[in-house]
């Protein structure tokens, strides 16, 4: 587990800033580990989600093929997985249908159940619904909004998933906001805040200079290459 103060520091950053910092502290992750397709964000003003992944896969276009008893057993096992520590957790669901989001697993009921079990929110390539009746302060990044749950059912849980190009395993540390999501390696988490501060300081020099009346291309080139090697 990552220290609580590290998690708190991560909550103060947006996801693009975390990605920038990872380019420094984990350069091998520069082109992997983050979402690469757009999400529907239920609440654009919501704060970042920072937590440990709980995962599952779903389908909705056809029935599960299991008996009602076996379906219930699968759901209970899934909810036990969601409730497992350490927390806080984020639920990451991969929709396996050829048309992801054909049926919504997420709505008024599941948002409240998952929040009650300690989940901060959901990241899915599938769909959500009941967005006006959603659990208070339960975050959501989804592939789409859909009115029906069709035959939505669990396929598996506590398994590796891929959501919008981001590979996630159970227990991975996730940072997400309206921009998307990224997996943070545990051994890099404590270095993110310092790296982000250094990046912000460098960027501030460029931004402040660009807002001066005498800013021009020569001033920019000098800032980018103070040695004059251009």
N, C-alpha and C positions, 0 to 999 in steps of 0.2 A: 504493500500500500504506500501511496505517496503521502507525505506529511500534510496535515490539515492546513497549515499556513501556506504551503505550496499550492494546494487546491484553491484557497482563497485568492492568492495572487493571480492564478489563471482566470478566475472569474472576472477579474478587473480588465481583462484584455479581450479584444474581439478576435474572431477566428483568423482573418487575414494576418493580423499581427503575430499570432501564434505560428502560422505558417512561415512568416518571415524569419522569426526567431529560430525555427527548426532548420532553416537553411544554413544557419551558423553553427548550432550546437549538434545537429545531426545531418550533415550535408548529404549523406547517402540517401536521405529521405526527401530530397528536394523535389523529386518528380513522382512521388508515390505516397500513399497513405491518406489521401484526402479525396473528398467528393469532386467529381468533374462534370456533373450535370446539374441543372438548376432544380431547386426544390420550391414547392409551395410552403411558405412560412405562415403558420396560422396567426401569429402575432409579431409584427415587425418590431414592436417596441420591447419585446421580451428580452431579459438579460441572457447572457451566454449560459449554455448548459455545460457543466463539467462533471463527469462521473464515469463509472465503470460499466462497460457494455454487458448487457444481457441480451442474448440473440435468439432468433427463431426464423423459420421459413414458413410461408403460407401459400395457399392457392385458393381460388374462388370460382373458377369457371365451371368446375364439376364437383360432385360430392366427393367426400373423402374416401368412400369405399369401406370405411370401418363401421362397426356396429356402434349404436349410441353409447353403449357402455365403454367401448374402447376410445371413442371420441372424448368422453368425459375424463377418462383416465389420462389421456394425452393433455387435455387442458389443465388438469390439476397438476400434473408434472411440470407443465410450462409455468404455471403461476408460482409453484415452489421455486423454480429457477429464478423468476423475477424477484422473489422475496429474499433470495440468498444475499448475504453480505460478501465482501464489504460494500458499504454504500458511501456516497449516494450512487445510484445507478441510472443508466440511460438505456432504454429499450431500442434495439436495432433489429428491424424486421426486413428480410428480403422476400419480396413477392416474386414467385417463380413462374407465374402465368405468362403466356406469350403476350398478353396485354396486361402489364402490371397495373394494379389498381382496379381491375374488373369488379372486384367486390371489396368493400372496406372492412378491415378488422377493427379499425379505430373509430370511435364515436363517443357519445356521452357516457356509456357504461364502461367501456374499457379504459377510457382516460381516467375515470374516477377510480376504478379498481387498481390500475397500475400506480396511480399516485398514492393510494392507500398502502400499497406494498413497497413504497420507497423509491419508485422511479420518478425521475425529474421530467421525463419527456420521451418522445419517440423520434427516431430517424428511420424513414422507410422509403423505398421506391414505390410502394403501394399507395393506396388512397386513404383519405380520412373523410368523415362526414360529421353531422351534428355540430358544426363548428361554433354555433352560437350557444350551445349547451355543454361545451367542453368543461372539464374540470378546471377550476381556478388555478392559474399559474403552472399548468402542465404544458410543457413545450411541445412543438410539433414541426418537423420538417418532413414533408411528404411529396411523393411524386405527382399526386393529383388530388382533386376533390371529387367524390362520387356519391350519389344518393343511396345506393343499395349495398347490402353486404353479400348479395348473391349466395353462393355456397361456400363462403369463406371458411377455411379451416386450417389448423396447424398441420404442417408436414413434419417438422422436426424442431427441436430447440436445443440450446446449449451447443451450437455448432458454428463453425466459421461461416460467415456470410459476406456477400458483396452488395453494397448499396451505392448506386450511382458511381461506380468505379472505386469505391473505398472498401478495401478488405478489412474485416473486423472479426476478431475472435473473442469469445467470452472472457471478460475480465480486462479487456483493453481499456486504457484511459482515453476518453473522448472529449474533445472540445467542439462545441457547435453553437452557431448563431444564425442569423438570417442570411449570411453569406454562404453557409454550407458547414461541413464538418471535417475534422482531421483527427487521426489517431496519434497520440503523443506517447513515444516510448517512455517507459517508467524511468529509465536512467537519464533521460533528457529533461524531465519535467521540472526539476529544481533549478535548471539553468535558463528556463524560458524567460522569466521576468527580467533578469539582468540583460540578456541578449536583446530583448524588446526595448529596454530603456536605451541601450547604446544605439540601436537602429533609429529610434525616435529622435535622439539628439542629432544624429547625422542628417536625417531628413529635415529637421527643423531649420538647419542652416540653409538648405536649398529653398525651402518654402518661404522663409522670412526674406531671403534675398529676392525671390521672385515677386514679392509684394512691394518692393521699393520702386520709386519712380524712375531711378536710373538703371534698372535692371535691363540687360540686353544679352545678346548671344555671347559677346566677349566676356561679360561677367559670369555667365553660366559656364563657359569653357574653363575659365580660371578656377572656378569652384570645383569643377569635375577633375581638373588636372593642374593642381597648384604648382607642379614642377615645370609646367610649360612644354611637356612632351606631347605635342599635338601638331 
